[in-house]
Amino acid sequence: MQPNMKMLQQMQNRIQKMQQELEETTVEGTAGGGAVRVSVNGLRTVQSVKINPDAVDPSDIEMLEDMVLAAIQEAMKTAEDLAANKMSAITGGINIPGLM
């Protein structure tokens, strides 16, 4: 039983380190050929939204809204994939509910 507890503590320490790395890692999603850029960290917290002034057409706000949404979705998916890959490396591919 002791070796298992030690192994679990090591895994917990690695997960905490991974979460810190994810918090410090920034990924980006873009839309409209780069007219809209959204940066999120690996924990899926939005860090910034950048919009090229050329993308702003007052007569077509819906297009801008769609580009912002698409960029956010892309950035979130990239961050989610990054976190899943890091977690898989720690757990050996075993899905442990509630970890991420």
N, CA, C and O atoms as a GROMACS GRO file, in nm:
protein
  400
    1MET      N    1   0.082  -0.120   0.000
    1MET     CA    2   0.000   0.000   0.000
    1MET      C    3   0.086   0.126   0.000
    1MET      O    4   0.051   0.224  -0.065
    2GLN      N    5   0.198   0.125   0.071
    2GLN     CA    6   0.286   0.242   0.078
    2GLN      C    7   0.341   0.283  -0.059
    2GLN      O    8   0.338   0.401  -0.092
    3PRO      N    9   0.392   0.188  -0.139
    3PRO     CA   10   0.442   0.230  -0.269
    3PRO      C   11   0.335   0.299  -0.355
    3PRO      O   12   0.364   0.393  -0.428
    4ASN      N   13   0.211   0.251  -0.345
    4ASN     CA   14   0.102   0.312  -0.421
    4ASN      C   15   0.077   0.455  -0.374
    4ASN      O   16   0.053   0.544  -0.456
    5MET      N   17   0.081   0.479  -0.243
    5MET     CA   18   0.059   0.612  -0.189
    5MET      C   19   0.170   0.706  -0.234
    5MET      O   20   0.145   0.821  -0.269
    6LYS      N   21   0.293   0.656  -0.231
    6LYS     CA   22   0.405   0.738  -0.276
    6LYS      C   23   0.392   0.771  -0.424
    6LYS      O   24   0.418   0.884  -0.466
    7MET      N   25   0.350   0.673  -0.502
    7MET     CA   26   0.332   0.694  -0.644
    7MET      C   27   0.221   0.798  -0.670
    7MET      O   28   0.235   0.882  -0.758
    8LEU      N   29   0.114   0.791  -0.594
    8LEU     CA   30   0.006   0.888  -0.607
    8LEU      C   31   0.051   1.028  -0.570
    8LEU      O   32   0.012   1.125  -0.634
    9GLN      N   33   0.133   1.040  -0.467
    9GLN     CA   34   0.185   1.171  -0.427
    9GLN      C   35   0.276   1.228  -0.537
    9GLN      O   36   0.272   1.348  -0.565
   10GLN      N   37   0.357   1.142  -0.597
   10GLN     CA   38   0.443   1.188  -0.706
   10GLN      C   39   0.359   1.235  -0.825
   10GLN      O   40   0.390   1.337  -0.887
   11MET      N   41   0.253   1.161  -0.855
   11MET     CA   42   0.166   1.199  -0.964
   11MET      C   43   0.098   1.333  -0.932
   11MET      O   44   0.085   1.419  -1.020
   12GLN      N   45   0.054   1.349  -0.809
   12GLN     CA   46  -0.010   1.475  -0.769
   12GLN      C   47   0.088   1.592  -0.783
   12GLN      O   48   0.049   1.700  -0.829
   13ASN      N   49   0.213   1.572  -0.745
   13ASN     CA   50   0.313   1.677  -0.761
   13ASN      C   51   0.336   1.710  -0.908
   13ASN      O   52   0.351   1.827  -0.944
   14ARG      N   53   0.340   1.608  -0.992
   14ARG     CA   54   0.359   1.632  -1.136
   14ARG      C   55   0.239   1.704  -1.196
   14ARG      O   56   0.255   1.789  -1.283
   15ILE      N   57   0.119   1.671  -1.148
   15ILE     CA   58  -0.002   1.739  -1.197
   15ILE      C   59   0.000   1.885  -1.156
   15ILE      O   60  -0.036   1.972  -1.235
   16GLN      N   61   0.040   1.914  -1.033
   16GLN     CA   62   0.048   2.053  -0.988
   16GLN      C   63   0.150   2.131  -1.071
   16GLN      O   64   0.126   2.246  -1.108
   17LYS      N   65   0.263   2.068  -1.101
   17LYS     CA   66   0.364   2.134  -1.184
   17LYS      C   67   0.310   2.158  -1.325
   17LYS      O   68   0.333   2.264  -1.383
   18MET      N   69   0.239   2.058  -1.379
   18MET     CA   70   0.181   2.071  -1.511
   18MET      C   71   0.080   2.185  -1.514
   18MET      O   72   0.077   2.262  -1.610
   19GLN      N   73  -0.003   2.197  -1.411
   19GLN     CA   74  -0.101   2.305  -1.407
   19GLN      C   75  -0.033   2.441  -1.403
   19GLN      O   76  -0.081   2.536  -1.465
   20GLN      N   77   0.077   2.451  -1.332
   20GLN     CA   78   0.153   2.577  -1.330
   20GLN      C   79   0.209   2.606  -1.469
   20GLN      O   80   0.204   2.721  -1.515
   21GLU      N   81   0.261   2.504  -1.535
   21GLU     CA   82   0.313   2.523  -1.671
   21GLU      C   83   0.202   2.566  -1.766
   21GLU      O   84   0.223   2.653  -1.851
   22LEU      N   85   0.084   2.506  -1.753
   22LEU     CA   86  -0.028   2.542  -1.839
   22LEU      C   87  -0.070   2.687  -1.814
   22LEU      O   88  -0.105   2.759  -1.908
   23GLU      N   89  -0.066   2.729  -1.690
   23GLU     CA   90  -0.104   2.867  -1.658
   23GLU      C   91  -0.007   2.966  -1.721
   23GLU      O   92  -0.045   3.077  -1.757
   24GLU      N   93   0.119   2.924  -1.736
   24GLU     CA   94   0.222   3.012  -1.790
   24GLU      C   95   0.236   3.000  -1.943
   24GLU      O   96   0.310   3.077  -2.004
   25THR      N   97   0.164   2.905  -2.004
   25THR     CA   98   0.172   2.883  -2.148
   25THR      C   99   0.058   2.956  -2.218
   25THR      O  100  -0.057   2.948  -2.174
   26THR      N  101   0.090   3.026  -2.324
   26THR     CA  102  -0.011   3.099  -2.400
   26THR      C  103  -0.026   3.036  -2.538
   26THR      O  104   0.073   3.008  -2.606
   27VAL      N  105  -0.151   3.015  -2.578
   27VAL     CA  106  -0.182   2.968  -2.713
   27VAL      C  107  -0.274   3.071  -2.778
   27VAL      O  108  -0.333   3.155  -2.709
   28GLU      N  109  -0.285   3.065  -2.910
   28GLU     CA  110  -0.360   3.167  -2.981
   28GLU      C  111  -0.457   3.105  -3.079
   28GLU      O  112  -0.429   3.001  -3.140
   29GLY      N  113  -0.570   3.169  -3.093
   29GLY     CA  114  -0.667   3.134  -3.195
   29GLY      C  115  -0.686   3.255  -3.284
   29GLY      O  116  -0.686   3.369  -3.237
   30THR      N  117  -0.704   3.231  -3.413
   30THR     CA  118  -0.722   3.343  -3.507
   30THR      C  119  -0.843   3.317  -3.595
   30THR      O  120  -0.889   3.204  -3.610
   31ALA      N  121  -0.892   3.425  -3.652
   31ALA     CA  122  -1.002   3.415  -3.749
   31ALA      C  123  -0.990   3.531  -3.846
   31ALA      O  124  -0.923   3.630  -3.818
   32GLY      N  125  -1.054   3.517  -3.959
   32GLY     CA  126  -1.051   3.622  -4.059
   32GLY      C  127  -0.912   3.647  -4.114
   32GLY      O  128  -0.874   3.762  -4.139
   33GLY      N  129  -0.836   3.539  -4.132
   33GLY     CA  130  -0.701   3.553  -4.183
   33GLY      C  131  -0.609   3.629  -4.089
   33GLY      O  132  -0.514   3.695  -4.133
   34GLY      N  133  -0.636   3.619  -3.960
   34GLY     CA  134  -0.554   3.686  -3.860
   34GLY      C  135  -0.607   3.823  -3.820
   34GLY      O  136  -0.545   3.893  -3.740
   35ALA      N  137  -0.722   3.861  -3.873
   35ALA     CA  138  -0.782   3.991  -3.837
   35ALA      C  139  -0.823   3.995  -3.691
   35ALA      O  140  -0.825   4.101  -3.629
   36VAL      N  141  -0.858   3.878  -3.637
   36VAL     CA  142  -0.893   3.866  -3.495
   36VAL      C  143  -0.803   3.762  -3.434
   36VAL      O  144  -0.791   3.650  -3.484
   37ARG      N  145  -0.738   3.799  -3.323
   37ARG     CA  146  -0.648   3.707  -3.251
   37ARG      C  147  -0.688   3.703  -3.104
   37ARG      O  148  -0.707   3.807  -3.040
   38VAL      N  149  -0.701   3.581  -3.053
   38VAL     CA  150  -0.736   3.563  -2.913
   38VAL      C  151  -0.627   3.477  -2.848
   38VAL      O  152  -0.593   3.370  -2.899
   39SER      N  153  -0.574   3.525  -2.737
   39SER     CA  154  -0.473   3.450  -2.662
   39SER      C  155  -0.535   3.398  -2.534
   39SER      O  156  -0.602   3.472  -2.461
   40VAL      N  157  -0.512   3.271  -2.507
   40VAL     CA  158  -0.557   3.211  -2.381
   40VAL      C  159  -0.440   3.134  -2.322
   40VAL      O  160  -0.348   3.094  -2.394
   41ASN      N  161  -0.443   3.114  -2.191
   41ASN     CA  162  -0.340   3.031  -2.132
   41ASN      C  163  -0.385   2.885  -2.138
   41ASN      O  164  -0.497   2.855  -2.178
   42GLY      N  165  -0.296   2.796  -2.097
   42GLY     CA  166  -0.326   2.653  -2.104
   42GLY      C  167  -0.437   2.609  -2.012
   42GLY      O  168  -0.488   2.498  -2.026
   43LEU      N  169  -0.477   2.696  -1.919
   43LEU     CA  170  -0.590   2.665  -1.831
   43LEU      C  171  -0.720   2.724  -1.886
   43LEU      O  172  -0.823   2.724  -1.820
   44ARG      N  173  -0.712   2.774  -2.010
   44ARG     CA  174  -0.828   2.828  -2.083
   44ARG      C  175  -0.882   2.957  -2.022
   44ARG      O  176  -1.003   2.978  -2.016
   45THR      N  177  -0.791   3.042  -1.977
   45THR     CA  178  -0.828   3.176  -1.932
   45THR      C  179  -0.789   3.272  -2.043
   45THR      O  180  -0.673   3.276  -2.085
   46VAL      N  181  -0.886   3.351  -2.090
   46VAL     CA  182  -0.858   3.445  -2.199
   46VAL      C  183  -0.763   3.552  -2.148
   46VAL      O  184  -0.788   3.615  -2.045
   47GLN      N  185  -0.654   3.572  -2.222
   47GLN     CA  186  -0.552   3.669  -2.184
   47GLN      C  187  -0.566   3.799  -2.262
   47GLN      O  188  -0.547   3.907  -2.207
   48SER      N  189  -0.600   3.788  -2.391
   48SER     CA  190  -0.614   3.908  -2.472
   48SER      C  191  -0.696   3.880  -2.597
   48SER      O  192  -0.705   3.767  -2.644
   49VAL      N  193  -0.755   3.989  -2.649
   49VAL     CA  194  -0.826   3.986  -2.776
   49VAL      C  195  -0.771   4.103  -2.858
   49VAL      O  196  -0.774   4.218  -2.812
   50LYS      N  197  -0.723   4.074  -2.976
   50LYS     CA  198  -0.670   4.178  -3.066
   50LYS      C  199  -0.753   4.177  -3.194
   50LYS      O  200  -0.774   4.072  -3.255
   51ILE      N  201  -0.798   4.296  -3.234
   51ILE     CA  202  -0.878   4.308  -3.355
   51ILE      C  203  -0.813   4.411  -3.446
   51ILE      O  204  -0.791   4.526  -3.406
   52ASN      N  205  -0.782   4.370  -3.567
   52ASN     CA  206  -0.726   4.460  -3.667
   52ASN      C  207  -0.834   4.562  -3.703
   52ASN      O  208  -0.947   4.523  -3.735
   53PRO      N  209  -0.802   4.689  -3.700
   53PRO     CA  210  -0.903   4.791  -3.732
   53PRO      C  211  -0.971   4.770  -3.868
   53PRO      O  212  -1.086   4.810  -3.886
   54ASP      N  213  -0.901   4.708  -3.962
   54ASP     CA  214  -0.961   4.682  -4.093
   54ASP      C  215  -1.076   4.582  -4.085
   54ASP      O  216  -1.159   4.574  -4.176
   55ALA      N  217  -1.081   4.504  -3.974
   55ALA     CA  218  -1.186   4.404  -3.958
   55ALA      C  219  -1.316   4.465  -3.907
   55ALA      O  220  -1.420   4.398  -3.903
   56VAL      N  221  -1.310   4.591  -3.867
   56VAL     CA  222  -1.428   4.657  -3.810
   56VAL      C  223  -1.506   4.728  -3.920
   56VAL      O  224  -1.463   4.830  -3.974
   57ASP      N  225  -1.621   4.671  -3.951
   57ASP     CA  226  -1.711   4.731  -4.050
   57ASP      C  227  -1.842   4.760  -3.976
   57ASP      O  228  -1.918   4.668  -3.946
   58PRO      N  229  -1.868   4.887  -3.945
   58PRO     CA  230  -1.989   4.921  -3.869
   58PRO      C  231  -2.118   4.868  -3.930
   58PRO      O  232  -2.218   4.850  -3.859
   59SER      N  233  -2.118   4.843  -4.059
   59SER     CA  234  -2.239   4.791  -4.122
   59SER      C  235  -2.249   4.638  -4.114
   59SER      O  236  -2.349   4.580  -4.154
   60ASP      N  237  -2.143   4.573  -4.061
   60ASP     CA  238  -2.144   4.427  -4.052
   60ASP      C  239  -2.082   4.381  -3.920
   60ASP      O  240  -1.983   4.308  -3.919
   61ILE      N  241  -2.140   4.424  -3.810
   61ILE     CA  242  -2.092   4.386  -3.677
   61ILE      C  243  -2.103   4.235  -3.657
   61ILE      O  244  -2.022   4.176  -3.587
   62GLU      N  245  -2.203   4.174  -3.717
   62GLU     CA  246  -2.223   4.029  -3.702
   62GLU      C  247  -2.100   3.951  -3.750
   62GLU      O  248  -2.064   3.851  -3.690
   63MET      N  249  -2.038   3.996  -3.858
   63MET     CA  250  -1.918   3.929  -3.910
   63MET      C  251  -1.805   3.937  -3.807
   63MET      O  252  -1.736   3.838  -3.783
   64LEU      N  253  -1.786   4.052  -3.746
   64LEU     CA  254  -1.683   4.069  -3.644
   64LEU      C  255  -1.713   3.980  -3.524
   64LEU      O  256  -1.623   3.916  -3.470
   65GLU      N  257  -1.837   3.976  -3.483
   65GLU     CA  258  -1.876   3.889  -3.370
   65GLU      C  259  -1.845   3.743  -3.402
   65GLU      O  260  -1.794   3.670  -3.317
   66ASP      N  261  -1.875   3.701  -3.524
   66ASP     CA  262  -1.846   3.563  -3.566
   66ASP      C  263  -1.697   3.534  -3.565
   66ASP      O  264  -1.655   3.425  -3.525
   67MET      N  265  -1.616   3.632  -3.610
   67MET     CA  266  -1.471   3.612  -3.610
   67MET      C  267  -1.416   3.603  -3.468
   67MET      O  268  -1.329   3.520  -3.441
   68VAL      N  269  -1.466   3.686  -3.377
   68VAL     CA  270  -1.422   3.681  -3.238
   68VAL      C  271  -1.458   3.546  -3.178
   68VAL      O  272  -1.376   3.483  -3.111
   69LEU      N  273  -1.580   3.502  -3.200
   69LEU     CA  274  -1.623   3.372  -3.150
   69LEU      C  275  -1.537   3.259  -3.206
   69LEU      O  276  -1.495   3.170  -3.131
   70ALA      N  277  -1.511   3.261  -3.335
   70ALA     CA  278  -1.430   3.156  -3.398
   70ALA      C  279  -1.288   3.155  -3.342
   70ALA      O  280  -1.232   3.049  -3.317
   71ALA      N  281  -1.231   3.272  -3.320
   71ALA     CA  282  -1.095   3.280  -3.266
   71ALA      C  283  -1.091   3.227  -3.123
   71ALA      O  284  -0.997   3.157  -3.085
   72ILE      N  285  -1.192   3.259  -3.044
   72ILE     CA  286  -1.199   3.209  -2.906
   72ILE      C  287  -1.212   3.057  -2.907
   72ILE      O  288  -1.142   2.988  -2.832
   73GLN      N  289  -1.299   3.006  -2.990
   73GLN     CA  290  -1.318   2.861  -2.996
   73GLN      C  291  -1.190   2.789  -3.038
   73GLN      O  292  -1.157   2.685  -2.983
   74GLU      N  293  -1.119   2.845  -3.135
   74GLU     CA  294  -0.994   2.784  -3.179
   74GLU      C  295  -0.889   2.786  -3.067
   74GLU      O  296  -0.820   2.687  -3.044
   75ALA      N  297  -0.878   2.899  -2.999
   75ALA     CA  298  -0.781   2.910  -2.890
   75ALA      C  299  -0.815   2.814  -2.777
   75ALA      O  300  -0.726   2.749  -2.721
   76MET      N  301  -0.942   2.803  -2.743
   76MET     CA  302  -0.984   2.713  -2.635
   76MET      C  303  -0.957   2.567  -2.672
   76MET      O  304  -0.913   2.489  -2.588
   77LYS      N  305  -0.983   2.532  -2.796
   77LYS     CA  306  -0.957   2.394  -2.841
   77LYS      C  307  -0.808   2.363  -2.836
   77LYS      O  308  -0.769   2.254  -2.794
   78THR      N  309  -0.726   2.458  -2.878
   78THR     CA  310  -0.581   2.439  -2.872
   78THR      C  311  -0.535   2.422  -2.728
   78THR      O  312  -0.452   2.335  -2.698
   79ALA      N  313  -0.587   2.504  -2.638
   79ALA     CA  314  -0.551   2.494  -2.496
   79ALA      C  315  -0.599   2.362  -2.437
   79ALA      O  316  -0.528   2.300  -2.357
   80GLU      N  317  -0.717   2.319  -2.475
   80GLU     CA  318  -0.771   2.192  -2.426
   80GLU      C  319  -0.684   2.075  -2.473
   80GLU      O  320  -0.654   1.985  -2.395
   81ASP      N  321  -0.645   2.077  -2.600
   81ASP     CA  322  -0.559   1.971  -2.653
   81ASP      C  323  -0.424   1.970  -2.583
   81ASP      O  324  -0.370   1.863  -2.552
   82LEU      N  325  -0.368   2.088  -2.558
   82LEU     CA  326  -0.240   2.099  -2.488
   82LEU      C  327  -0.250   2.037  -2.349
   82LEU      O  328  -0.164   1.959  -2.309
   83ALA      N  329  -0.356   2.072  -2.276
   83ALA     CA  330  -0.375   2.019  -2.141
   83ALA      C  331  -0.394   1.867  -2.144
   83ALA      O  332  -0.339   1.796  -2.060
   84ALA      N  333  -0.472   1.818  -2.239
   84ALA     CA  334  -0.496   1.674  -2.250
   84ALA      C  335  -0.367   1.598  -2.280
   84ALA      O  336  -0.344   1.491  -2.223
   85ASN      N  337  -0.284   1.653  -2.368
   85ASN     CA  338  -0.157   1.587  -2.400
   85ASN      C  339  -0.064   1.583  -2.280
   85ASN      O  340   0.001   1.482  -2.254
   86LYS      N  341  -0.058   1.694  -2.206
   86LYS     CA  342   0.027   1.697  -2.087
   86LYS      C  343  -0.024   1.601  -1.980
   86LYS      O  344   0.055   1.532  -1.916
   87MET      N  345  -0.156   1.596  -1.963
   87MET     CA  346  -0.214   1.506  -1.863
   87MET      C  347  -0.191   1.361  -1.903
   87MET      O  348  -0.160   1.277  -1.818
   88SER      N  349  -0.205   1.331  -2.031
   88SER     CA  350  -0.184   1.195  -2.078
   88SER      C  351  -0.040   1.149  -2.053
   88SER      O  352  -0.016   1.033  -2.022
   89ALA      N  353   0.054   1.243  -2.066
   89ALA     CA  354   0.194   1.209  -2.041
   89ALA      C  355   0.215   1.173  -1.894
   89ALA      O  356   0.300   1.089  -1.862
   90ILE      N  357   0.140   1.235  -1.806
   90ILE     CA  358   0.155   1.208  -1.662
   90ILE      C  359   0.084   1.080  -1.623
   90ILE      O  360   0.139   1.000  -1.547
   91THR      N  361  -0.038   1.059  -1.675
   91THR     CA  362  -0.119   0.945  -1.634
   91THR      C  363  -0.095   0.821  -1.720
   91THR      O  364  -0.154   0.716  -1.695
   92GLY      N  365  -0.008   0.833  -1.818
   92GLY     CA  366   0.016   0.719  -1.906
   92GLY      C  367  -0.102   0.687  -1.995
   92GLY      O  368  -0.120   0.573  -2.037
   93GLY      N  369  -0.183   0.787  -2.024
   93GLY     CA  370  -0.298   0.768  -2.111
   93GLY      C  371  -0.423   0.724  -2.040
   93GLY      O  372  -0.528   0.709  -2.102
   94ILE      N  373  -0.414   0.704  -1.910
   94ILE     CA  374  -0.532   0.663  -1.832
   94ILE      C  375  -0.616   0.786  -1.804
   94ILE      O  376  -0.566   0.886  -1.752
   95ASN      N  377  -0.744   0.780  -1.837
   95ASN     CA  378  -0.835   0.892  -1.811
   95ASN      C  379  -0.880   0.886  -1.666
   95ASN      O  380  -0.948   0.792  -1.626
   96ILE      N  381  -0.842   0.986  -1.587
   96ILE     CA  382  -0.881   0.991  -1.447
   96ILE      C  383  -0.982   1.105  -1.432
   96ILE      O  384  -0.945   1.222  -1.440
   97PRO      N  385  -1.109   1.071  -1.411
   97PRO     CA  386  -1.214   1.174  -1.403
   97PRO      C  387  -1.182   1.278  -1.295
   97PRO      O  388  -1.134   1.246  -1.187
   98GLY      N  389  -1.212   1.404  -1.329
   98GLY     CA  390  -1.198   1.511  -1.231
   98GLY      C  391  -1.060   1.576  -1.226
   98GLY      O  392  -1.042   1.673  -1.152
   99LEU      N  393  -0.964   1.526  -1.302
   99LEU     CA  394  -0.830   1.585  -1.296
   99LEU      C  395  -0.820   1.710  -1.382
   99LEU      O  396  -0.747   1.802  -1.345
  100MET      N  397  -0.888   1.718  -1.493
  100MET     CA  398  -0.882   1.837  -1.579
  100MET      C  399  -1.018   1.863  -1.636
  100MET      O  400  -1.035   1.959  -1.711
   0.00000   0.00000   0.00000
